[in-house]
Amino acid sequence: MVLAGATRWKARTLAVYHRHVLLLAFLLASLALARAEDISSPKVPRFEPAPCPKLQGAEELAKASCGYLVVLEDRSWPDGRTIRLMVAKYPARSAEKRPDPVVYLAGGPGDIVPLEVNGFIAADFIRDRDIYAMSQRGTMFSEPALTCAVEDDFARKFLGMRFYSEATKRAHLAATEACHRDLAATGADLSAYNSTESAADFADLRKVLGIEAWNVYGTSYGSYLAQTLMRDHPEGIRSVVLDSVLPATYTVAANWQNARDGFDNIFQACAAEPACNAAHPRLEETFTGLVNKLEAAPLTATVKAPTTAEDIDVVIDGGALIDWLRNQNYGVPMLQAAPDRIDGLAAGRPDAIQAIALDRASRAPPPDPAAPALGYGLSYGVSCRESYPFATPEDLAAAGRKAFPGYPLSVTREGIGGWAYFNEDCRDVWKVPAAPEAMHRPVASSIPTLLISGSFDTLTSLAGAKAAAEKLSNATIISIPGIGHMVSPWSPCAQAVIVSFLADPNAPDISCVSGLVPQAFAAPESP
């Protein structure tokens, strides 16, 4: 009996021992597998140091250190593919460096951040903080870069076409369809390229870099993205600067009124300046007359293409003229010359016609595969998700008629300038799901926020800044006379206000704004 019991005890002991050995082996195998997975598939988000790219026109990039933020393309799919976003850190230039850096959010959507931030860095007014800039998902220097050669090809051909016509619409939509087809073929989830995911990218960047608090600076669409970041990821944001403000309530229809506000301010400033008024009386009337005349009977100018020196024909009709004036707001010298260009065109002066045609030609992408290119995947993804669903084609046409009742209906029934045929792009081609309704409401926040507007801005407006500030309980708004889009690089006063705001976000010194007047317009060219 004793022997039999001992045998049973030994058998049970051996069985338990074997189970423990098997369990231990399973655990060791699991750990080894987990280790292997960590090696083959590192966790995201993560930061990978890398050399900075070289880019003509972005000289400040040579002074930066760079790397890539690696994130999920679609955060709702943890096992999905990852994307890489180029990050540049521009070091502080003063000996005493503040611990809270500035992160710059570029415009567009789809702009090339090293080019856009270059002027901001070169202005050299933020000296005591590191400045970070990250290529937003889908833009050039991110991986993948959702650029479209077919769209750039169309932009060059478009110079020789009527701005608004059925033929132009067909060619435009064909380019959009080809772009969508090409990008979808890469495997990219085009619905993941939007402001919600981009804001999460910036929130991940702050965490991965171990930054406790930073100051967010957004320009144009970047201001809209900054508001998305404030709403979705307010943690770690010390202050926010919004330059050339798009409110969260923005839709494409608002572009018509934004243009009207900018045009009015330019025309009124010329009328208020004795020399400009004497040289260009009734400037607004002249411009409206030109829009109607050229829409009925366009003229064509031949100019040398800026990048190839080849002769190209540029059509100037009513729509093209409106687009030309809108685009003058990117630089003070262009704005100063605008009244003389308008009167010169009305008088048939060859120098004015050539200047307007050359300006339009200079904005077309060069025919070089290596040239900087817009991130169309993000541009369409954001716009078709977050603007298109909130403004019908009827809203768009009504906004055009209301803003410019004296312009031809062939112009005002569509989107203005680069927004032409936008509704068709989204309805017929891109077809991404609409953003939640809540995303289209004003952002509520107590984060100190400085909102900056340029009075000659034809793309965003002071009204937009006020709409954005509606539920910002700690907001300061300034308007700088005589400046167009992207104010701070052109305005020493705006720079001084920003420096004061960053030093004490709750009590910025805005005293330099009072008494500012636009710089004088350019004297007329000799006939």
PAKOLFI-197722 format. One record per residue (C-alpha): residue number from 1; x, y, z. Coordinates in steps of 0.2 Angstrom, whole numbers, plus 2048, in hexadecimal, padded with zeros to 3 digits. Layout:
BEGIN
  resi  east  north   up
   NUM     X      Y    Z
...
This chain:
BEGIN
  resi  east  north   up
     1   800    800  800
     2   80E    80C  804
     3   817    808  7F4
     4   808    80A  7EA
     5   805    81B  7F2
     6   817    821  7F0
     7   816    81C  7DE
     8   806    826  7DB
     9   80E    835  7E4
    10   81D    834  7D9
    11   813    833  7C9
    12   809    842  7CF
    13   819    84C  7D3
    14   820    848  7C2
    15   810    84D  7B9
    16   810    85E  7C2
    17   822    860  7BE
    18   81F    85D  7AC
    19   811    869  7AB
    20   81C    876  7B3
    21   82A    873  7A7
    22   81E    874  798
    23   816    884  7A0
    24   828    88C  7A2
    25   82C    887  790
    26   81C    88F  78A
    27   820    89F  793
    28   832    89F  78D
    29   82C    89D  77B
    30   81F    8AB  77D
    31   82C    8B7  784
    32   838    8B2  775
    33   82A    8B5  769
    34   825    8C6  771
    35   837    8CB  770
    36   838    8C6  75E
    37   828    8D0  75A
    38   830    8DF  763
    39   83F    8DE  758
    40   835    8DB  748
    41   827    8E7  74C
    42   82C    8F4  758
    43   81E    8FD  761
    44   817    90D  75B
    45   817    91B  75D
    46   82A    91D  75D
    47   837    929  757
    48   846    924  74B
    49   854    931  749
    50   859    934  737
    51   863    941  72C
    52   859    950  727
    53   854    951  715
    54   85C    95E  709
    55   84F    969  701
    56   852    979  6F7
    57   849    988  6FF
    58   84A    980  710
    59   85B    986  715
    60   857    986  728
    61   855    973  727
    62   868    971  726
    63   868    978  738
    64   85B    96B  73F
    65   85C    959  745
    66   850    94D  73E
    67   847    93C  73F
    68   837    933  73D
    69   828    931  748
    70   821    920  744
    71   80E    91E  747
    72   800    913  742
    73   7F7    918  732
    74   7E6    914  739
    75   7E6    915  74C
    76   7D6    90A  74D
    77   7E0    8FC  745
    78   7EE    8F7  751
    79   7F5    8EA  746
    80   7F5    8F5  736
    81   803    8FD  72D
    82   80E    90B  733
    83   813    91C  72B
    84   822    927  72E
    85   821    93A  731
    86   831    944  72F
    87   835    94F  73E
    88   841    95E  73E
    89   847    966  74E
    90   84E    977  74C
    91   858    97C  75B
    92   856    98B  766
    93   862    999  761
    94   864    9A2  772
    95   86F    99C  780
    96   860    99C  78C
    97   854    98E  785
    98   843    98C  78C
    99   83D    97A  790
   100   82D    97C  786
   101   830    97B  773
   102   825    981  765
   103   81D    974  759
   104   819    97B  748
   105   809    974  73E
   106   80A    978  72C
   107   7FC    97D  720
   108   7F4    976  711
   109   7EE    969  715
   110   7FC    961  70C
   111   80A    96E  70D
   112   81D    96A  70E
   113   822    96E  71F
   114   834    971  71D
   115   830    97E  710
   116   822    987  719
   117   82B    987  72A
   118   83B    98E  722
   119   835    9A0  722
   120   82E    99F  733
   121   83F    998  73A
   122   849    9A5  72F
   123   83F    9B3  737
   124   849    9AF  747
   125   83D    9B6  754
   126   83B    9A6  75E
   127   84C    9A4  764
   128   84B    99D  776
   129   841    98D  771
   130   844    97D  766
   131   838    97D  758
   132   831    96C  751
   133   829    96A  740
   134   822    959  73B
   135   81D    954  729
   136   80A    950  72B
   137   805    93F  725
   138   804    93D  712
   139   80F    94D  70F
   140   820    94E  707
   141   82D    946  712
   142   821    93B  71B
   143   820    929  716
   144   815    926  70C
   145   815    937  704
   146   804    938  6FB
   147   809    943  6ED
   148   801    942  6DC
   149   80B    946  6CC
   150   7FB    946  6C2
   151   7F4    954  6CC
   152   804    95E  6C9
   153   803    95B  6B7
   154   7F2    961  6B6
   155   7F7    971  6C0
   156   803    975  6B2
   157   7F6    972  6A4
   158   7E9    97C  6AE
   159   7F3    98C  6AA
   160   7EE    98B  698
   161   7DC    987  69C
   162   7CC    991  6A1
   163   7CC    992  6B4
   164   7B9    98D  6B4
   165   7B2    982  6A6
   166   7AB    971  6A3
   167   7BB    96C  69A
   168   7C5    972  6A9
   169   7B9    968  6B5
   170   7BB    958  6AB
   171   7CE    95A  6AB
   172   7CF    95E  6BD
   173   7C4    94F  6C2
   174   7CE    943  6B7
   175   7DE    949  6C0
   176   7D5    946  6D1
   177   7CF    935  6CC
   178   7E1    930  6C6
   179   7E8    937  6D6
   180   7DC    92D  6E1
   181   7DF    91D  6D7
   182   7F2    91F  6D8
   183   7F2    922  6EB
   184   7E5    914  6EF
   185   7F1    908  6E5
   186   7FF    90B  6F1
   187   7F4    903  6FF
   188   7F2    913  709
   189   7E2    914  713
   190   7DD    925  70C
   191   7D0    928  719
   192   7DD    928  726
   193   7E5    938  720
   194   7DB    945  72A
   195   7DD    952  737
   196   7D7    946  745
   197   7E5    93A  742
   198   7F2    948  73F
   199   7EE    950  74F
   200   7F1    93F  758
   201   802    93E  74E
   202   807    94E  757
   203   801    949  768
   204   80B    939  765
   205   81B    943  760
   206   81A    94D  771
   207   819    93D  77B
   208   826    933  771
   209   833    942  773
   210   82F    943  785
   211   82A    956  784
   212   820    95A  794
   213   818    96A  78C
   214   819    973  77C
   215   812    982  772
   216   808    97E  763
   217   80A    98A  754
   218   7FE    987  745
   219   7FD    991  734
   220   7EE    991  729
   221   7E8    97E  728
   222   7F5    97C  736
   223   7EA    987  741
   224   7DB    97C  73E
   225   7E6    96D  742
   226   7EC    975  752
   227   7DA    977  757
   228   7D7    965  754
   229   7E6    961  75F
   230   7DF    96D  76D
   231   7CE    964  76D
   232   7D4    952  76B
   233   7E5    952  774
   234   7E7    962  77F
   235   7F3    959  78B
   236   804    962  78B
   237   7FF    971  781
   238   805    981  78A
   239   7FF    98D  77D
   240   7F9    98F  76B
   241   7FD    99B  75D
   242   7F1    99B  74E
   243   7F7    9A5  73F
   244   7EB    9A8  731
   245   7DD    99F  739
   246   7D1    992  732
   247   7C4    98F  740
   248   7BE    97D  743
   249   7AD    982  73B
   250   7B5    986  72B
   251   7AE    97F  71A
   252   7B4    982  708
   253   7A5    98E  706
   254   7AE    99A  712
   255   7BC    99D  706
   256   7B1    9A9  6FC
   257   7AE    9B5  70A
   258   7C0    9B3  710
   259   7C5    9B9  6FF
   260   7B8    9C7  6FF
   261   7BF    9CD  710
   262   7D1    9CD  70A
   263   7CC    9D6  6F9
   264   7C2    9E3  702
   265   7D1    9E7  70E
   266   7DD    9E9  700
   267   7D2    9F4  6F6
   268   7CD    9FF  705
   269   7DF    A01  70A
   270   7E4    A07  6F9
   271   7D5    A13  6F9
   272   7DB    A19  70A
   273   7ED    A1C  705
   274   7EE    A2D  6FB
   275   7FB    A27  6EE
   276   7F3    A17  6EB
   277   7E2    A1E  6E9
   278   7E8    A2C  6DD
   279   7F1    A1F  6D2
   280   7E3    A12  6D3
   281   7D2    A19  6D6
   282   7C3    A0E  6D7
   283   7CF    9FF  6D8
   284   7C1    9F3  6DE
   285   7B6    9F8  6CF
   286   7C4    9F6  6C3
   287   7C8    9E4  6CA
   288   7B5    9DF  6C9
   289   7B4    9E5  6B7
   290   7C4    9DB  6B3
   291   7BD    9CB  6BA
   292   7AD    9CD  6AF
   293   7B6    9D3  6A0
   294   7C3    9C5  6A0
   295   7B7    9B7  6A5
   296   7AE    9BC  694
   297   7BD    9BE  68A
   298   7CD    9B7  692
   299   7DE    9BC  68C
   300   7EE    9B1  68A
   301   7FF    9B6  68F
   302   80F    9AC  68A
   303   81D    9AB  698
   304   82C    9A2  69C
   305   829    993  6A8
   306   833    997  6B7
   307   83B    986  6B9
   308   83D    981  6A7
   309   83E    992  69E
   310   833    98B  691
   311   825    996  689
   312   814    992  690
   313   803    99A  68E
   314   7F9    9A0  69D
   315   7E7    9A4  69B
   316   7E1    9B3  6A6
   317   7CE    9B2  6A8
   318   7C3    9B8  6B6
   319   7C5    9A9  6C1
   320   7D8    9A9  6BE
   321   7D9    9BC  6C3
   322   7D0    9B9  6D3
   323   7DC    9AB  6D7
   324   7EB    9B6  6D3
   325   7E5    9C3  6DF
   326   7E2    9B6  6ED
   327   7F3    9B0  6EB
   328   7FB    9C1  6ED
   329   7F8    9C0  6FF
   330   808    9B4  702
   331   814    9C3  702
   332   813    9D5  706
   333   81D    9DB  6F6
   334   810    9D2  6EB
   335   801    9DA  6F5
   336   80A    9EB  6F3
   337   80B    9E9  6E0
   338   7F9    9E3  6DE
   339   7F0    9F3  6DB
   340   7FC    9F8  6CD
   341   7FB    9E7  6C5
   342   7E8    9E8  6C5
   343   7E8    9F9  6BD
   344   7F6    9F4  6B1
   345   7EB    9E5  6AB
   346   7DC    9F0  6A8
   347   7E7    9FC  69E
   348   7EE    9ED  694
   349   800    9F0  69A
   350   80B    9E2  694
   351   815    9E2  6A4
   352   806    9E0  6AF
   353   7FF    9D2  6A4
   354   810    9C9  6A4
   355   812    9CB  6B7
   356   801    9C3  6BB
   357   804    9B5  6AE
   358   815    9B2  6B5
   359   80E    9B1  6C7
   360   802    9A4  6C2
   361   80F    99A  6B9
   362   81A    99B  6C8
   363   80D    992  6D3
   364   80C    983  6C8
   365   817    974  6CE
   366   827    971  6C4
   367   828    962  6B8
   368   835    95A  6C3
   369   831    949  6CC
   370   83D    94E  6DA
   371   835    960  6DD
   372   82B    963  6ED
   373   819    95E  6EB
   374   809    960  6F4
   375   802    951  6FF
   376   7F2    94F  6F5
   377   7ED    940  700
   378   7EC    94A  70F
   379   7E5    959  706
   380   7D6    950  6FF
   381   7D5    945  70F
   382   7D3    954  71A
   383   7C8    95F  70F
   384   7BC    951  709
   385   7BA    94B  71B
   386   7B9    95B  725
   387   7B3    969  719
   388   7A9    962  70B
   389   79C    959  715
   390   797    969  71E
   391   794    974  70E
   392   789    96F  700
   393   78C    974  6EE
   394   77D    980  6F0
   395   786    987  6FF
   396   795    98A  6F5
   397   78D    993  6E7
   398   782    99E  6F3
   399   792    9A3  6FC
   400   79A    9A8  6EC
   401   78B    9B2  6E6
   402   78A    9BB  6F7
   403   79C    9BF  6F8
   404   79E    9C6  6E6
   405   78D    9CA  6DF
   406   796    9D4  6D1
   407   7A0    9C5  6CB
   408   799    9B9  6BD
   409   790    9AA  6C2
   410   79C    99F  6B8
   411   7A9    9A4  6C6
   412   79F    9A4  6D6
   413   795    994  6D4
   414   7A5    98A  6D8
   415   7B2    98A  6E5
   416   7BE    999  6E4
   417   7D0    997  6DE
   418   7D8    986  6E2
   419   7C8    980  6E9
   420   7BF    97F  6D8
   421   7B6    96F  6D6
   422   7BA    96A  6E8
   423   7A8    963  6EB
   424   7A9    958  6DB
   425   7BA    951  6E1
   426   7B3    94C  6F2
   427   7A2    946  6EC
   428   7A7    93D  6DD
   429   7B9    937  6E0
   430   7C0    938  6F2
   431   7B1    932  6FB
   432   7B9    931  70D
   433   7AD    92F  71C
   434   7A7    940  723
   435   7AE    946  733
   436   7A4    946  742
   437   798    955  744
   438   7A1    95A  755
   439   7B1    95D  74B
   440   7A8    96C  742
   441   7A4    975  752
   442   7AF    983  75A
   443   7BD    97C  765
   444   7BA    97F  778
   445   7CA    981  782
   446   7D2    98C  78F
   447   7E4    98A  788
   448   7EB    99B  785
   449   7EA    99E  772
   450   7F0    9AC  767
   451   7E7    9AF  757
   452   7EF    9B9  749
   453   7E7    9C0  739
   454   7EE    9CA  72B
   455   7E2    9D7  724
   456   7E7    9D4  712
   457   7E5    9C1  714
   458   7D9    9BA  706
   459   7D9    9A8  70C
   460   7D5    9AA  71E
   461   7CD    9B8  727
   462   7CB    9C2  738
   463   7B9    9BB  738
   464   7C1    9AA  738
   465   7CC    9AE  747
   466   7BD    9B4  751
   467   7B3    9A5  74D
   468   7C2    99A  753
   469   7C3    9A4  763
   470   7B0    9A2  767
   471   7B3    995  774
   472   7C5    998  778
   473   7C4    9A0  78A
   474   7D6    9A6  78A
   475   7D8    9AD  778
   476   7E1    9BD  771
   477   7DD    9C2  75F
   478   7E8    9CF  755
   479   7E6    9D5  743
   480   7F5    9DB  73A
   481   7F1    9E8  72C
   482   7F9    9E6  71B
   483   7FF    9D4  71D
   484   7F7    9C5  714
   485   7F8    9B2  718
   486   805    9AC  724
   487   807    9BC  72E
   488   816    9B9  73A
   489   824    9B8  72E
   490   81F    9C9  726
   491   81B    9D3  736
   492   827    9D8  744
   493   818    9DD  74E
   494   810    9CC  74D
   495   821    9C4  751
   496   823    9CF  761
   497   811    9CA  767
   498   815    9B8  764
   499   825    9B9  76E
   500   81C    9C2  77C
   501   80E    9B5  77C
   502   81A    9A7  77D
   503   823    9AF  78C
   504   812    9B2  795
   505   803    9AA  78C
   506   7F7    9B2  798
   507   7FC    9C4  795
   508   804    9C7  784
   509   809    9D9  77F
   510   7FF    9DE  770
   511   803    9F0  771
   512   80C    9F1  760
   513   7FD    9ED  757
   514   7F4    9FD  75A
   515   7F8    A0A  74D
   516   7FF    9FE  740
   517   7FA    A03  72E
   518   7FE    9F9  71E
   519   80E    9FD  715
   520   80D    A08  706
   521   807    A00  6F6
   522   814    A00  6E7
   523   815    A0F  6DC
   524   80E    A0D  6CA
   525   81A    A06  6BD
   526   81E    A12  6AF
   527   814    A0F  6A0
